[in-house]
Amino acid sequence: MNQIRTSLAALLVLQLAVLHAELATPQENSIAKQWAQNRIFTEDAKQPFSFTCGGSSSNALLHDWRRADATRELDAQRRERTRTWIEAATGIEVRLVSTEYVGFPVVEWTVWIKNTGKTDSPLIENIQGLDYTLAASVTDVLSLHGIRGDTCVAESFQPWTRELKTGARHVFSPPVKGGYASGKSSDGPEGWPYFNLQTPGGGMILAVGWPGQWESKFARSEEGSLNVVAGQQLTRIALKPGEEIRTPSTTLLFWQGDDLVRAQNLWRSWYFAHVLPRIGGVPQPPTTQIQVGGSLATWGGVQAFLDEGIKPDILWRDAGSNSKSTWYPSVGPRKTEWLNTGTWEPDPARYPQGFRPFSDKARANGMQFLLWFEPERVGDPGSWIGRNHPDWLLPGNSAGDVLNLGNPDALKWLIDHIDGMVKTQGLDWYREDLNGDGYGTAWRKADAPDRQGITENLHVQGHLAFWDELRRRNPNLRIDSCASGGRRNDLETMRRSVPLLRSDWSVVDLREKALQIEGNQSQTHGLSSWLPWQGTGVPFFSDRYAVRSYYITGFGMVPAGNWTKNEQKRADTIRGYAECRRIAPLMLGDYYPLTPYSLDTTSWIAWQFHRADLNEGVVQVFRRPDATSEMLTVKLSGLDLQQRYEIENLDGGKDTRTGEELMRGYELTLREKPAAAVLVLKAVR
């Protein structure tokens, strides 16, 4: 029976991972399994987390606490193992809950700390969800790879590499300075919570899952060893009786060799199989969308798209830009009207029937309806929340107060209210934004000296519980994560949502701003190594070079001018939706950068996506405005050497080459500048 179960599990993994050519080797899977056994479940193992309690280290304390182990099969592909320690005198309970995967060299865990006693616990400080020392000699070259977080600039998601030299220390977190803390998990130049640590002969990818103020440190000793810690940035907490806190989740993926691209594709494969949200067991497919605010606020605007043969997947109703276009009452003190948040009801003056007639019609036409919310920021003191429950609010955010989701009453109200909106308004997508800054500051100001970090911890727990319960009550609901663009895209968030807008750089009307288009090309180049599913939108451009710069799994356009009356704009818009709909499913496969990352307008930039299950792929190539050369040679990857492939240029023309020829080099010529080419590869059968 066990052999049959193992075979079925292996088959399921193959079905999930078949999109990707880069599969884990048996040795990589063995390394992950052995690491978990040695670091977590060996009798006297030094645990891969740490804290101090009453001034003593967790490693010394846990050795003497009562311990219990439990194991359960989550499904055919995942096994959960729990180790619990209990200290009888104080009632402190520590639980390490880990997950191991069949077919993937991944280990992940979260640590929970609870006070089961009747009095306040001793101070629990410096809680690190990950605390691991890698043995290495002084001659070993260790390198760390990652990308920038989002700051609504062209450089968002720019890749970087740092050599970890002996004696050096590297610290990463969302922005923090003095008393200020961002609180957004993928915010700022040092704020991307994913890393690839390269060691001689292999390495490991690390993800910190925490939609709050995390910190990760990589410190190398003079003797060569590397200590890696990651956790909530500030913790110094005496737990109240019955109170429970948690660490960020830690995810490690182990890989071998020296091919960083292969390592990132292993990550993409695991992400697609176990992170990307599913509805009815089906991973979130690529989408197209149109905005339905402003000039498209009536069905007539939608019908114009349908009449042109453009049938978007999502009708997207965002915040609006002023008091005449916001969908909720916006009469507060802020000059930027849409910032006057806190009353989450359709404005009865403009929407006496709410959105249900519109959303019903959308579904009747095979489309989904999305509505924007921002519940954590209360920008209007006169809003429903501001008037009725100022006790739920934390002061200090530059764009308003913060709804404290660590408050059980506030959390219950939010769950019930948004669930009611989903049902009464007929929402298919719940879009959640997080504007303003200093959420971490607001949380910290609410903490007493012996409670530092508790407000943030309970808020994060509440926020995740809110999303989980919303999805439990509405199994077909999809969630879109936004935080002034892509500033809250940690792994815990990505398990529950997709980022339909990876950065506000994508959609702000910056036609006069340098690198608006090239910045989006580069964002795709950098972010695709980490997030197989990401969205963006084309702001007021319709020319071929610009529109093709935004093709990704989540695509939409704001058509330029009166687009249906202008034949060129009309043709460009129709072509943009049709081309992206055709190639977007291929973007869920393996990703191969074909040129170095660059924002230089004198350069070319190109990349390839390939689906192993279809033996099909797409190559996107851009000759930038100041590039002097008309030709670029790219070496493709992930192909069958002997297989013949048809290469279709979407601008016309087909060619046939073997996989071996394409991997040796394929020459492209673009005589105009700027220019973009899209090549679709398909195995000739």
FIVO-944868 format. One record per residue (C-alpha): residue number from 1; z, y, x. Coordinates in steps of 0.02 Angstrom, whole numbers, plus 50000, padded with zeros to 5 digits. Layout:
# residues N
[r NUM [Z Y X]],
...
***
This chain:
# residues 685
[r 1 [50000 50000 50000]],
[r 2 [50043 50122 50140]],
[r 3 [49876 50086 50223]],
[r 4 [49785 50124 50059]],
[r 5 [49884 50286 50038]],
[r 6 [49843 50339 50216]],
[r 7 [49658 50304 50188]],
[r 8 [49654 50404 50027]],
[r 9 [49743 50549 50112]],
[r 10 [49617 50547 50254]],
[r 11 [49474 50549 50126]],
[r 12 [49549 50699 50037]],
[r 13 [49567 50793 50201]],
[r 14 [49386 50756 50242]],
[r 15 [49332 50823 50073]],
[r 16 [49431 50984 50100]],
[r 17 [49376 51009 50279]],
[r 18 [49195 50953 50262]],
[r 19 [49135 51134 50254]],
[r 20 [49181 51148 50437]],
[r 21 [49107 51063 50588]],
[r 22 [49260 51100 50694]],
[r 23 [49386 50964 50648]],
[r 24 [49548 50922 50736]],
[r 25 [49549 50781 50862]],
[r 26 [49673 50636 50847]],
[r 27 [49758 50701 51005]],
[r 28 [49782 50874 50930]],
[r 29 [49859 50798 50774]],
[r 30 [49972 50691 50883]],
[r 31 [50030 50844 50981]],
[r 32 [50081 50934 50820]],
[r 33 [50172 50782 50752]],
[r 34 [50264 50754 50916]],
[r 35 [50310 50938 50930]],
[r 36 [50390 50934 50758]],
[r 37 [50485 50776 50800]],
[r 38 [50548 50838 50967]],
[r 39 [50588 51017 50914]],
[r 40 [50658 50990 50740]],
[r 41 [50710 50812 50703]],
[r 42 [50770 50737 50866]],
[r 43 [50958 50709 50862]],
[r 44 [51007 50845 50986]],
[r 45 [50850 50952 50983]],
[r 46 [50863 51138 51014]],
[r 47 [50803 51204 50848]],
[r 48 [50647 51316 50843]],
[r 49 [50746 51457 50760]],
[r 50 [50903 51554 50807]],
[r 51 [51039 51671 50746]],
[r 52 [51217 51715 50789]],
[r 53 [51362 51692 50669]],
[r 54 [51528 51771 50707]],
[r 55 [51465 51804 50883]],
[r 56 [51419 51622 50922]],
[r 57 [51242 51557 50941]],
[r 58 [51166 51446 50808]],
[r 59 [51118 51313 50935]],
[r 60 [51301 51291 50984]],
[r 61 [51365 51301 50806]],
[r 62 [51244 51183 50720]],
[r 63 [51283 51044 50841]],
[r 64 [51454 51026 50760]],
[r 65 [51409 51059 50577]],
[r 66 [51383 50922 50449]],
[r 67 [51200 50876 50437]],
[r 68 [51087 50793 50308]],
[r 69 [50900 50754 50309]],
[r 70 [50778 50730 50166]],
[r 71 [50593 50694 50155]],
[r 72 [50470 50704 50012]],
[r 73 [50282 50689 49992]],
[r 74 [50215 50851 49918]],
[r 75 [50044 50770 49894]],
[r 76 [49928 50654 49987]],
[r 77 [49900 50784 50123]],
[r 78 [50072 50863 50148]],
[r 79 [50245 50800 50188]],
[r 80 [50400 50908 50173]],
[r 81 [50552 50875 50281]],
[r 82 [50718 50965 50257]],
[r 83 [50865 50969 50375]],
[r 84 [51025 51047 50308]],
[r 85 [51180 51099 50405]],
[r 86 [51343 51144 50318]],
[r 87 [51497 51225 50396]],
[r 88 [51646 51173 50291]],
[r 89 [51766 51313 50339]],
[r 90 [51654 51460 50288]],
[r 91 [51535 51372 50169]],
[r 92 [51380 51431 50263]],
[r 93 [51230 51320 50230]],
[r 94 [51073 51323 50338]],
[r 95 [50915 51237 50278]],
[r 96 [50758 51213 50381]],
[r 97 [50614 51166 50265]],
[r 98 [50459 51110 50360]],
[r 99 [50287 51051 50309]],
[r 100 [50171 50935 50406]],
[r 101 [49988 50906 50364]],
[r 102 [49876 50754 50367]],
[r 103 [49721 50788 50470]],
[r 104 [49774 50959 50535]],
[r 105 [49878 50995 50692]],
[r 106 [49991 51114 50597]],
[r 107 [50179 51126 50581]],
[r 108 [50264 51261 50478]],
[r 109 [50439 51299 50420]],
[r 110 [50556 51424 50338]],
[r 111 [50743 51438 50367]],
[r 112 [50862 51477 50223]],
[r 113 [51042 51534 50248]],
[r 114 [51163 51531 50102]],
[r 115 [51346 51573 50079]],
[r 116 [51417 51434 49969]],
[r 117 [51595 51492 50001]],
[r 118 [51709 51605 49899]],
[r 119 [51725 51749 50023]],
[r 120 [51605 51854 50127]],
[r 121 [51531 51762 50275]],
[r 122 [51553 51815 50456]],
[r 123 [51416 51929 50521]],
[r 124 [51251 51836 50538]],
[r 125 [51140 51931 50660]],
[r 126 [50973 51929 50749]],
[r 127 [50899 51795 50637]],
[r 128 [50737 51730 50711]],
[r 129 [50629 51611 50609]],
[r 130 [50546 51561 50773]],
[r 131 [50632 51549 50941]],
[r 132 [50535 51439 51060]],
[r 133 [50521 51431 51249]],
[r 134 [50361 51364 51324]],
[r 135 [50381 51286 51496]],
[r 136 [50255 51355 51621]],
[r 137 [50242 51388 51807]],
[r 138 [50211 51557 51886]],
[r 139 [50033 51505 51926]],
[r 140 [49989 51463 51745]],
[r 141 [49878 51592 51660]],
[r 142 [49941 51629 51485]],
[r 143 [49842 51743 51370]],
[r 144 [49876 51811 51197]],
[r 145 [49735 51850 51075]],
[r 146 [49742 51947 50913]],
[r 147 [49671 52094 50817]],
[r 148 [49734 52264 50761]],
[r 149 [49811 52286 50590]],
[r 150 [49733 52404 50464]],
[r 151 [49755 52592 50474]],
[r 152 [49600 52644 50375]],
[r 153 [49498 52677 50531]],
[r 154 [49341 52601 50605]],
[r 155 [49449 52515 50736]],
[r 156 [49546 52414 50606]],
[r 157 [49542 52227 50650]],
[r 158 [49478 52262 50826]],
[r 159 [49506 52107 50935]],
[r 160 [49617 52119 51089]],
[r 161 [49673 52004 51230]],
[r 162 [49827 52025 51340]],
[r 163 [49872 51925 51492]],
[r 164 [50055 51874 51484]],
[r 165 [50111 51907 51663]],
[r 166 [50277 51850 51734]],
[r 167 [50416 51974 51701]],
[r 168 [50320 52058 51560]],
[r 169 [50373 52078 51378]],
[r 170 [50258 52115 51231]],
[r 171 [50325 52169 51062]],
[r 172 [50227 52174 50898]],
[r 173 [50275 52239 50726]],
[r 174 [50216 52357 50589]],
[r 175 [50248 52539 50641]],
[r 176 [50430 52581 50677]],
[r 177 [50499 52733 50765]],
[r 178 [50675 52798 50760]],
[r 179 [50733 52781 50581]],
[r 180 [50558 52752 50513]],
[r 181 [50492 52579 50469]],
[r 182 [50326 52545 50382]],
[r 183 [50375 52388 50286]],
[r 184 [50192 52335 50266]],
[r 185 [50156 52171 50353]],
[r 186 [49983 52202 50426]],
[r 187 [49997 52389 50456]],
[r 188 [49962 52479 50620]],
[r 189 [49885 52441 50790]],
[r 190 [50022 52314 50833]],
[r 191 [50047 52250 50656]],
[r 192 [49934 52099 50635]],
[r 193 [50053 51950 50607]],
[r 194 [49937 51817 50678]],
[r 195 [49918 51769 50862]],
[r 196 [49823 51643 50968]],
[r 197 [49922 51596 51124]],
[r 198 [49806 51519 51255]],
[r 199 [49882 51406 51388]],
[r 200 [49801 51298 51522]],
[r 201 [49704 51163 51427]],
[r 202 [49737 51227 51252]],
[r 203 [49855 51334 51153]],
[r 204 [49931 51369 50983]],
[r 205 [49897 51490 50841]],
[r 206 [50051 51573 50768]],
[r 207 [50065 51657 50597]],
[r 208 [50218 51753 50537]],
[r 209 [50227 51750 50347]],
[r 210 [50328 51900 50292]],
[r 211 [50271 52040 50174]],
[r 212 [50394 52160 50253]],
[r 213 [50452 52227 50421]],
[r 214 [50434 52082 50544]],
[r 215 [50438 52081 50734]],
[r 216 [50372 51959 50864]],
[r 217 [50411 51960 51051]],
[r 218 [50325 51869 51193]],
[r 219 [50433 51879 51350]],
[r 220 [50386 51789 51511]],
[r 221 [50518 51755 51642]],
[r 222 [50495 51779 51829]],
[r 223 [50494 51589 51843]],
[r 224 [50345 51577 51725]],
[r 225 [50417 51511 51560]],
[r 226 [50372 51604 51400]],
[r 227 [50496 51640 51261]],
[r 228 [50421 51676 51089]],
[r 229 [50528 51743 50948]],
[r 230 [50479 51805 50775]],
[r 231 [50578 51857 50623]],
[r 232 [50631 51998 50509]],
[r 233 [50649 52145 50626]],
[r 234 [50827 52196 50582]],
[r 235 [50962 52075 50523]],
[r 236 [51150 52102 50532]],
[r 237 [51219 52033 50371]],
[r 238 [51384 51974 50299]],
[r 239 [51327 51868 50152]],
[r 240 [51416 51885 49986]],
[r 241 [51472 51724 49898]],
[r 242 [51321 51637 49823]],
[r 243 [51197 51749 49916]],
[r 244 [51048 51672 50005]],
[r 245 [50924 51746 50128]],
[r 246 [50771 51673 50212]],
[r 247 [50670 51697 50370]],
[r 248 [50485 51732 50377]],
[r 249 [50382 51574 50370]],
[r 250 [50320 51512 50539]],
[r 251 [50154 51422 50553]],
[r 252 [50093 51342 50715]],
[r 253 [49921 51265 50740]],
[r 254 [49897 51169 50904]],
[r 255 [49727 51157 50988]],
[r 256 [49657 51089 51150]],
[r 257 [49520 51141 51269]],
[r 258 [49464 51315 51319]],
[r 259 [49353 51362 51170]],
[r 260 [49436 51504 51075]],
[r 261 [49300 51507 50943]],
[r 262 [49330 51323 50905]],
[r 263 [49517 51357 50893]],
[r 264 [49488 51496 50767]],
[r 265 [49374 51383 50666]],
[r 266 [49510 51251 50661]],
[r 267 [49619 51388 50588]],
[r 268 [49484 51435 50460]],
[r 269 [49466 51252 50411]],
[r 270 [49653 51232 50382]],
[r 271 [49661 51400 50292]],
[r 272 [49522 51349 50172]],
[r 273 [49606 51181 50137]],
[r 274 [49787 51240 50118]],
[r 275 [49803 51429 50103]],
[r 276 [49659 51498 49999]],
[r 277 [49723 51509 49819]],
[r 278 [49653 51386 49692]],
[r 279 [49625 51394 49506]],
[r 280 [49619 51222 49428]],
[r 281 [49612 51146 49601]],
[r 282 [49455 51245 49647]],
[r 283 [49466 51366 49796]],
[r 284 [49430 51547 49754]],
[r 285 [49240 51563 49763]],
[r 286 [49149 51717 49828]],
[r 287 [49136 51859 49704]],
[r 288 [49033 52013 49664]],
[r 289 [49105 52160 49569]],
[r 290 [49073 52331 49498]],
[r 291 [49198 52471 49466]],
[r 292 [49217 52514 49282]],
[r 293 [49310 52678 49293]],
[r 294 [49232 52851 49281]],
[r 295 [49050 52845 49230]],
[r 296 [49060 52658 49196]],
[r 297 [49213 52672 49084]],
[r 298 [49110 52623 48932]],
[r 299 [49014 52462 48907]],
[r 300 [48852 52561 48924]],
[r 301 [48882 52577 49111]],
[r 302 [48907 52389 49125]],
[r 303 [48754 52355 49019]],
[r 304 [48648 52454 49141]],
[r 305 [48689 52324 49274]],
[r 306 [48658 52180 49156]],
[r 307 [48490 52254 49105]],
[r 308 [48439 52254 49288]],
[r 309 [48484 52071 49309]],
[r 310 [48647 52108 49401]],
[r 311 [48787 52006 49326]],
[r 312 [48945 52038 49428]],
[r 313 [49089 51916 49428]],
[r 314 [49222 52052 49409]],
[r 315 [49232 52214 49309]],
[r 316 [49357 52310 49413]],
[r 317 [49464 52448 49333]],
[r 318 [49556 52537 49473]],
[r 319 [49685 52677 49468]],
[r 320 [49567 52821 49437]],
[r 321 [49569 52983 49534]],
[r 322 [49642 53112 49414]],
[r 323 [49734 53130 49249]],
[r 324 [49572 53110 49153]],
[r 325 [49525 52947 49237]],
[r 326 [49690 52857 49264]],
[r 327 [49715 52717 49138]],
[r 328 [49904 52746 49122]],
[r 329 [49994 52907 49071]],
[r 330 [49989 53023 49222]],
[r 331 [50075 53187 49186]],
[r 332 [50203 53189 49327]],
[r 333 [50234 53316 49465]],
[r 334 [50111 53253 49594]],
[r 335 [49949 53350 49618]],
[r 336 [49856 53189 49655]],
[r 337 [49875 53127 49476]],
[r 338 [49852 52941 49504]],
[r 339 [50008 52943 49614]],
[r 340 [50114 52978 49459]],
[r 341 [50154 52795 49433]],
[r 342 [50295 52708 49340]],
[r 343 [50230 52688 49162]],
[r 344 [50126 52529 49156]],
[r 345 [50045 52545 48986]],
[r 346 [49868 52598 48938]],
[r 347 [49865 52783 48894]],
[r 348 [49864 52779 48703]],
[r 349 [49765 52941 48693]],
[r 350 [49619 52868 48790]],
[r 351 [49640 52683 48755]],
[r 352 [49713 52668 48579]],
[r 353 [49661 52485 48574]],
[r 354 [49708 52452 48754]],
[r 355 [49588 52351 48863]],
[r 356 [49576 52195 48756]],
[r 357 [49410 52238 48671]],
[r 358 [49334 52272 48843]],
[r 359 [49406 52118 48928]],
[r 360 [49356 52005 48783]],
[r 361 [49178 52070 48794]],
[r 362 [49178 52043 48983]],
[r 363 [49226 51859 48963]],
[r 364 [49102 51837 48821]],
[r 365 [48968 51891 48946]],
[r 366 [49031 51772 49082]],
[r 367 [49128 51904 49182]],
[r 368 [49311 51932 49227]],
[r 369 [49417 52087 49203]],
[r 370 [49528 52160 49340]],
[r 371 [49660 52295 49318]],
[r 372 [49749 52394 49455]],
[r 373 [49939 52409 49465]],
[r 374 [50063 52477 49591]],
[r 375 [50234 52427 49526]],
[r 376 [50336 52445 49686]],
[r 377 [50303 52632 49699]],
[r 378 [50371 52746 49562]],
[r 379 [50289 52914 49589]],
[r 380 [50340 53000 49427]],
[r 381 [50526 53031 49392]],
[r 382 [50475 53057 49210]],
[r 383 [50389 52888 49197]],
[r 384 [50462 52746 49094]],
[r 385 [50551 52672 49244]],
[r 386 [50607 52842 49309]],
[r 387 [50682 52891 49141]],
[r 388 [50757 52725 49088]],
[r 389 [50810 52642 49250]],
[r 390 [50837 52761 49397]],
[r 391 [50969 52634 49450]],
[r 392 [50827 52515 49497]],
[r 393 [50752 52640 49620]],
[r 394 [50774 52666 49806]],
[r 395 [50738 52844 49868]],
[r 396 [50641 52891 50021]],
[r 397 [50458 52844 50004]],
[r 398 [50338 52987 50041]],
[r 399 [50236 52951 49884]],
[r 400 [50383 52913 49769]],
[r 401 [50533 52801 49749]],
[r 402 [50536 52612 49778]],
[r 403 [50568 52487 49638]],
[r 404 [50701 52372 49710]],
[r 405 [50640 52195 49676]],
[r 406 [50801 52127 49750]],
[r 407 [50885 52190 49591]],
[r 408 [50883 52041 49470]],
[r 409 [50867 52153 49316]],
[r 410 [50721 52250 49390]],
[r 411 [50636 52089 49442]],
[r 412 [50656 52009 49271]],
[r 413 [50588 52164 49185]],
[r 414 [50437 52171 49300]],
[r 415 [50395 51988 49277]],
[r 416 [50408 51998 49088]],
[r 417 [50317 52164 49076]],
[r 418 [50168 52121 49186]],
[r 419 [50156 51949 49107]],
[r 420 [50147 52038 48940]],
[r 421 [50009 52152 49005]],
[r 422 [49911 52002 49070]],
[r 423 [49918 51920 48899]],
[r 424 [49896 52070 48785]],
[r 425 [49760 52156 48887]],
[r 426 [49667 51997 48933]],
[r 427 [49677 52012 49122]],
[r 428 [49587 51887 49233]],
[r 429 [49638 51977 49393]],
[r 430 [49801 52066 49432]],
[r 431 [49766 52192 49571]],
[r 432 [49922 52253 49660]],
[r 433 [49922 52402 49776]],
[r 434 [50057 52478 49888]],
[r 435 [50027 52658 49940]],
[r 436 [50138 52782 50030]],
[r 437 [50238 52735 50184]],
[r 438 [50413 52702 50245]],
[r 439 [50457 52556 50131]],
[r 440 [50557 52483 50274]],
[r 441 [50647 52650 50290]],
[r 442 [50693 52649 50105]],
[r 443 [50761 52472 50118]],
[r 444 [50864 52512 50272]],
[r 445 [50941 52670 50198]],
[r 446 [51012 52563 50058]],
[r 447 [51105 52447 50180]],
[r 448 [51286 52462 50235]],
[r 449 [51321 52435 50422]],
[r 450 [51369 52254 50392]],
[r 451 [51223 52224 50273]],
[r 452 [51074 52278 50379]],
[r 453 [50916 52191 50320]],
[r 454 [50984 52125 50155]],
[r 455 [50889 52245 50041]],
[r 456 [50724 52203 50124]],
[r 457 [50759 52017 50123]],
[r 458 [50803 52011 49939]],
[r 459 [50655 52126 49897]],
[r 460 [50533 52013 49987]],
[r 461 [50605 51860 49901]],
[r 462 [50590 51951 49735]],
[r 463 [50411 52004 49765]],
[r 464 [50355 51828 49807]],
[r 465 [50452 51758 49658]],
[r 466 [50365 51887 49547]],
[r 467 [50193 51829 49599]],
[r 468 [50240 51645 49588]],
[r 469 [50309 51663 49413]],
[r 470 [50161 51768 49358]],
[r 471 [50044 51630 49415]],
[r 472 [50153 51494 49338]],
[r 473 [50148 51580 49169]],
[r 474 [49962 51618 49185]],
[r 475 [49881 51473 49280]],
[r 476 [49708 51551 49277]],
[r 477 [49765 51722 49340]],
[r 478 [49697 51780 49507]],
[r 479 [49789 51905 49617]],
[r 480 [49710 52037 49728]],
[r 481 [49820 52099 49870]],
[r 482 [49803 52281 49923]],
[r 483 [49917 52400 50017]],
[r 484 [49823 52560 50055]],
[r 485 [49686 52438 50101]],
[r 486 [49728 52287 50208]],
[r 487 [49907 52326 50260]],
[r 488 [49996 52179 50178]],
[r 489 [49895 52023 50219]],
[r 490 [50022 51908 50300]],
[r 491 [50011 51721 50268]],
[r 492 [50140 51717 50128]],
[r 493 [50037 51849 50038]],
[r 494 [49873 51760 50071]],
[r 495 [49939 51597 49997]],
[r 496 [49949 51685 49830]],
[r 497 [49806 51809 49834]],
[r 498 [49643 51866 49913]],
[r 499 [49606 52039 49984]],
[r 500 [49463 52107 49878]],
[r 501 [49472 52266 49982]],
[r 502 [49511 52228 50165]],
[r 503 [49526 52413 50211]],
[r 504 [49514 52581 50124]],
[r 505 [49393 52625 50263]],
[r 506 [49267 52525 50163]],
[r 507 [49262 52632 50007]],
[r 508 [49314 52810 50042]],
[r 509 [49164 52925 50026]],
[r 510 [49143 52962 50212]],
[r 511 [48956 52987 50224]],
[r 512 [48983 53123 50351]],
[r 513 [49111 53020 50448]],
[r 514 [49056 52938 50610]],
[r 515 [49053 52748 50614]],
[r 516 [49078 52724 50426]],
[r 517 [48944 52589 50422]],
[r 518 [48963 52523 50600]],
[r 519 [49152 52515 50574]],
[r 520 [49128 52396 50430]],
[r 521 [49012 52287 50533]],
[r 522 [49146 52278 50666]],
[r 523 [49282 52241 50539]],
[r 524 [49185 52089 50482]],
[r 525 [49161 52038 50665]],
[r 526 [49348 52048 50703]],
[r 527 [49430 51992 50542]],
[r 528 [49320 51840 50509]],
[r 529 [49408 51742 50645]],
[r 530 [49567 51751 50541]],
[r 531 [49527 51770 50355]],
[r 532 [49386 51661 50286]],
[r 533 [49398 51759 50122]],
[r 534 [49391 51949 50124]],
[r 535 [49314 52084 50017]],
[r 536 [49239 52255 50040]],
[r 537 [49135 52382 49945]],
[r 538 [48984 52491 49982]],
[r 539 [49025 52676 49953]],
[r 540 [48877 52778 49891]],
[r 541 [48750 52699 50010]],
[r 542 [48598 52602 49954]],
[r 543 [48484 52587 50106]],
[r 544 [48458 52412 50174]],
[r 545 [48548 52437 50340]],
[r 546 [48704 52506 50256]],
[r 547 [48715 52383 50112]],
[r 548 [48692 52231 50224]],
[r 549 [48835 52294 50331]],
[r 550 [48953 52254 50188]],
[r 551 [48899 52076 50145]],
[r 552 [49054 51965 50139]],
[r 553 [49139 51844 50019]],
[r 554 [49198 51987 49907]],
[r 555 [49059 52114 49881]],
[r 556 [49029 52265 49770]],
[r 557 [48935 52429 49768]],
[r 558 [48959 52606 49706]],
[r 559 [48774 52644 49676]],
[r 560 [48712 52809 49743]],
[r 561 [48670 52942 49616]],
[r 562 [48578 52900 49454]],
[r 563 [48524 52734 49527]],
[r 564 [48430 52662 49378]],
[r 565 [48314 52815 49373]],
[r 566 [48272 52810 49558]],
[r 567 [48158 52663 49593]],
[r 568 [48208 52646 49776]],
[r 569 [48396 52652 49739]],
[r 570 [48371 52532 49594]],
[r 571 [48278 52407 49703]],
[r 572 [48405 52423 49845]],
[r 573 [48551 52393 49727]],
[r 574 [48471 52241 49645]],
[r 575 [48426 52169 49815]],
[r 576 [48601 52198 49884]],
[r 577 [48687 52099 49747]],
[r 578 [48557 51960 49750]],
[r 579 [48561 51937 49939]],
[r 580 [48750 51937 49953]],
[r 581 [48769 51816 49808]],
[r 582 [48649 51699 49897]],
[r 583 [48732 51700 50068]],
[r 584 [48917 51727 50027]],
[r 585 [48955 51542 49996]],
[r 586 [48895 51506 50173]],
[r 587 [49028 51626 50239]],
[r 588 [49167 51504 50194]],
[r 589 [49113 51388 50335]],
[r 590 [49133 51405 50524]],
[r 591 [49118 51577 50603]],
[r 592 [49031 51614 50769]],
[r 593 [49022 51789 50846]],
[r 594 [48850 51803 50927]],
[r 595 [48881 51967 51019]],
[r 596 [49038 52048 51087]],
[r 597 [49138 52159 50970]],
[r 598 [49084 52340 50985]],
[r 599 [49086 52507 50894]],
[r 600 [48956 52579 51011]],
[r 601 [48806 52644 50913]],
[r 602 [48693 52602 51062]],
[r 603 [48731 52417 51043]],
[r 604 [48677 52272 50933]],
[r 605 [48806 52167 50840]],
[r 606 [48779 51996 50763]],
[r 607 [48870 51843 50697]],
[r 608 [48839 51675 50616]],
[r 609 [48922 51574 50477]],
[r 610 [48883 51390 50455]],
[r 611 [48925 51261 50322]],
[r 612 [48932 51086 50397]],
[r 613 [48930 51004 50225]],
[r 614 [48766 51087 50179]],
[r 615 [48697 51099 50356]],
[r 616 [48655 51277 50309]],
[r 617 [48706 51444 50379]],
[r 618 [48672 51629 50390]],
[r 619 [48646 51746 50536]],
[r 620 [48676 51933 50514]],
[r 621 [48605 52049 50646]],
[r 622 [48615 52239 50662]],
[r 623 [48520 52355 50777]],
[r 624 [48625 52512 50776]],
[r 625 [48559 52691 50766]],
[r 626 [48554 52726 50953]],
[r 627 [48509 52552 51020]],
[r 628 [48356 52570 51132]],
[r 629 [48304 52387 51144]],
[r 630 [48199 52314 51004]],
[r 631 [48248 52135 51043]],
[r 632 [48405 52030 51043]],
[r 633 [48424 51847 51093]],
[r 634 [48565 51752 51008]],
[r 635 [48628 51576 51045]],
[r 636 [48678 51491 50883]],
[r 637 [48819 51365 50867]],
[r 638 [48877 51220 50759]],
[r 639 [48703 51144 50734]],
[r 640 [48639 50966 50750]],
[r 641 [48538 50961 50910]],
[r 642 [48397 50849 50845]],
[r 643 [48391 50921 50669]],
[r 644 [48249 51038 50626]],
[r 645 [48300 51198 50537]],
[r 646 [48199 51317 50430]],
[r 647 [48243 51497 50474]],
[r 648 [48205 51613 50329]],
[r 649 [48206 51800 50361]],
[r 650 [48256 51884 50197]],
[r 651 [48134 52023 50239]],
[r 652 [47993 51895 50242]],
[r 653 [47932 51755 50353]],
[r 654 [47993 51582 50399]],
[r 655 [48008 51486 50560]],
[r 656 [48059 51309 50607]],
[r 657 [48158 51260 50762]],
[r 658 [48269 51117 50816]],
[r 659 [48455 51142 50828]],
[r 660 [48441 51122 51016]],
[r 661 [48313 51262 51027]],
[r 662 [48419 51379 50920]],
[r 663 [48574 51345 51022]],
[r 664 [48479 51383 51183]],
[r 665 [48425 51551 51115]],
[r 666 [48331 51631 50971]],
[r 667 [48243 51799 50992]],
[r 668 [48246 51931 50856]],
[r 669 [48144 52090 50852]],
[r 670 [48187 52243 50747]],
[r 671 [48068 52385 50784]],
[r 672 [48153 52518 50679]],
[r 673 [48328 52586 50705]],
[r 674 [48449 52571 50626]],
[r 675 [48399 52403 50553]],
[r 676 [48478 52244 50488]],
[r 677 [48412 52067 50476]],
[r 678 [48481 51921 50375]],
[r 679 [48422 51748 50424]],
[r 680 [48460 51595 50317]],
[r 681 [48459 51427 50406]],
[r 682 [48428 51266 50313]],
[r 683 [48405 51090 50378]],
[r 684 [48231 51024 50346]],
[r 685 [48249 50858 50255]],
***
